[in-house]
Amino acid sequence: MEFILYAYVLMVNHVHLLIETPSISISKIMQRINLTYTQYFNKKYGKVGHLFQGRYKAFLCDRDEYLLSLIRYIHLNPVRANLVKEPRDYPWSSHRDYLTGKEDLVDTKRALRFFSERVSQARRQYEDFVNEALGEGKNKSLYQGLRQQILGGDEFIKEVEKKTATPDRPIRKPSLQEILKAVKEVTGISVDEIASRGRNKEVVLAREVLVGVWREYGHKLVDLQPTINRDLSVLSRFSKESERGHVRKTVEKVVRDLDACLQA
């Protein structure tokens, strides 16, 4: 068994997959999926070249704690996107597999056992579980985990770090407040000064360092706008400056301090 597929949904311009990888890396799985599907698509429609744009994004999660929530999240994507009113109406997801017992691609048994050992009762309870979330909007706890690229409790994160993290870079990303605190400790400039219209060189340096650290951990510039109170074009310029000379050295200092705190 190379991997287990628990859920999927094919959207207009992206796809969500919930996969367990007992014996093979996710990169190899995605490489194989991309290659075989591209070959199939190009042959069927007479196309050539790449099909997918950009690299996939992978998030690690605690299966036992979040399996059902993630399955529901994936199957409700078409509803949140206003493509259908109910998830059972969307043909390009594994939701129907859970309702009908179809087992071509998806392993539904493990998740359904959380509801009942009786299959018919488990399917009904599963559908009720999914429908309960109709109209609730986005699950903020899931989105917080996804932004950190790992979804699980502190013990789960520590266990993962022991097995996979490099010595100098923990898995968990620091929060905005942690980054702001670290920038202030190194530069002496507070968040209020960074967001102000001050132009002295110390404040400008702190802005550039903040943006550099923010990008270093993979965050999007648009998510920093409410804090730093600048247009994206300005933040982009700060990002470029953060790669140069003294600014870069200061960014590296802040990152080292943050990594040390996260590993403590």
N, C-alpha and C positions, 0 to 999 in steps of 0.2 A: 504494500500500500504506500504509494509515493505521497499522496496528499488527500485530504478530505474536503469536499466542497459542501458547505452547509447552506449557503444562500447566494443568490446573484440577482442583479437587475441590470438590464441593458437600457440606458437612457438615450436621449437624443445625441449627446456628444461625449458620453463617458459611460463606464460600467463600474458597478460595485460588486466585489467578490468577497465572501467570507470563507477563508480557507484555513484548515489546520495542516501543519507541515511536520509530520512525525520524522521523516527521514530524508528530506530534500529541501534545499534552500528556496526561498520565495523567488529569488532572482531567476533561478533555473526554471521554475514553474511558469513565471510570467514570460520568459523568453520563449518557451515552448508554445504557450497559448498565443502569443503575438505572432509567432512564425506560422503556425498551422492555420490560424484564422485568416491571416493575411493571404496565405496561399489559396485558401478556400474562396475568400471574397473576390480576389483578383481573377481566379479562374471562372467563377460564376458570372461576373459582370464584365469580363474582358478588360480588366484594369491591369496596371503595372505599378511597381514601386511600393513605398511604405503606405500603411493604412493609418497607423496611430501616430499622433503628434505629441512629442514630449515624453518624459519618463513617467512611469507609474508612481503613485504614492502608496507606501505601505505603513500600516499602523499595527502595532503589537497589542493584543488584548488578553485579558484573563478569561479563558473560555468558560470556566465554571460559573463565574460571577456575571458575565456580560453576554453569554451566548444568546439567550432569548431576546434581550434588548436590542442586540445588533441585528438579529434576523428581522425583528419587527421594524427597526430603523430602515433597513435595506428595502424591505417589501413595501414600505409606505412612501418611498421616494417618488413614485409616479403620482401619488395623491398630493403630496406637498408641491409638486411641480404643476399641478392642475391639469394633468394629462387624463386622469380618470377620477371618478368620485369614490370608487372603492378599489382596493388592491386586487380583488379577484377579477376585475375587468381588464387588467393589464396583462397582455399575453407574453411579454418578454421578461418575466421574472420567475423565480422558483416558488412563489406564493401558492400557485395552483398545485404544485407537487405536494405541498404539505396538506392540502385539502383532499387530494385524490389518491395519494399514495404512490404516485409515479416516481420511479427510482432510476431513471436513465442517467442523470448527472449528479443529483443532490442526495446526500445522506440525510434523511429526515428523521430517522429513528431515534437518534440520540436526543434531539431537541424535544420530540414529541413525548418521550418518556418522562420529561419534567412535569408533564400534565397528567398523564395516566398510563398505566401498562396496557389498558384496553385501547386499541388503536382508534376505533370509532369515536370513543369519548375524548381521546387526546386531540383528535382533529377538530372536534367541536370547540374544545376549550382553547386550543391554539387560535382558532378564528376569532373567538371572543376576545382573547388577549390582544390580538392585532387591532381589532375594531375598536377596542377601548381607547386607543390612542388617536383615533380619527379626530381631526380638528384641534389637537393639542399643540400643534406647531413643533418647533425643534426642541429636542431634548438637550437642555443646556449642559447637563452632566456629561453626556456623550461628546458634545462638541468641545468641552474643555479638555477631555482626554485626548481627542483627536488632534487638537492643536499641539499637545505635548508629544504626539506620536506614540504614546503608550497609554493603554486604558486598563487600570487596575489599581488596587490598594497599595499602600506603602510596602507591605511585605512582598507583594508580587514584584514591584519595581526593584526592590533590593535583590531578590532572587535572580531576576533577569540580568541585572547589572553584574552580579557575580559570575554569571555564565558567559555573557557576551560583551560587556562594555570594555573598551580599551582603558588602560590605567589613567590616561590624562583627559578623558572625556566621558562623563556620565551620560546615561540615556535620557533622564528627565531634563526638559528644558526649564531654565529659570523663568519665573513669572515676571511680568512688567515691573512690579514693585521691587522684586529682588534685583533686577537690572538697574533700576533707578537708584536704589540704595548703593549698589556697588560703584556706579558712575560717580555718585556724590562723594563716596569715601576716597576715590582716587583723585578726582578733579577738584573737590571742594565746592562744586556748584549744585544747587538744589534744583528740583524739578520746576519750581516757580520761576527761577532765573532762566532755566532752559526754555520755558514756554514764553518768556517775556520778549520784548523787542530790543533787549540789550544787545549791543554790538561789540563790547570789548572782547579781546582775543581769548580770555579765559572762558567766557560764556560760549563763544563760537566753537571753541575746541570741545567743550562738554557736549554740545549738540552733535557735532560730528562723531564724537566717541560713542554717544548713545545710539545713533543710527548704525554705526559700524558694529557695535555689540549686538544690536537687535537683528541685523542681517546675519551676523556670524552664527546665531542660533536658528536660522532658517525662518524667521518671522517675516511677514509681509509689511512693506512700508505703509500701506494704507491703514493698517491696524495701529500705527503709531501716530497718525494724524491728530486724533483728539487730545493726545498728551502733549505733543510738541507744538501744536497749533501752527502748522506750516503746510503749504501746498505740496503735492507729490513731486512737482518739479524741483522744489527746494530740497526736499528730503533726498531725492535722487542725487542732487549735487553734493549734499552732505555725505552720502554713501560713497561717492567717488573719492572725496577728500579723505575719508576714513581709511583708504588703502595706501595713503602716502605718509612717508617720513615719521615725524613725531606723533602724528595722530594714530598711525597704525601701531606704533609701540605702546601707546596708551590703551588702545583697544585690546591688544594682547594682554596687557597687565590686568585689565578689568575681567577679561575672560578667564585668565588663570585664577583670579580670586574667586570668581563665581563657581568655577569647576571644583575648586577646593572646598567651598562651602557645601556644594551639592553632594560631595563624596564623604563629608564629615559624618 
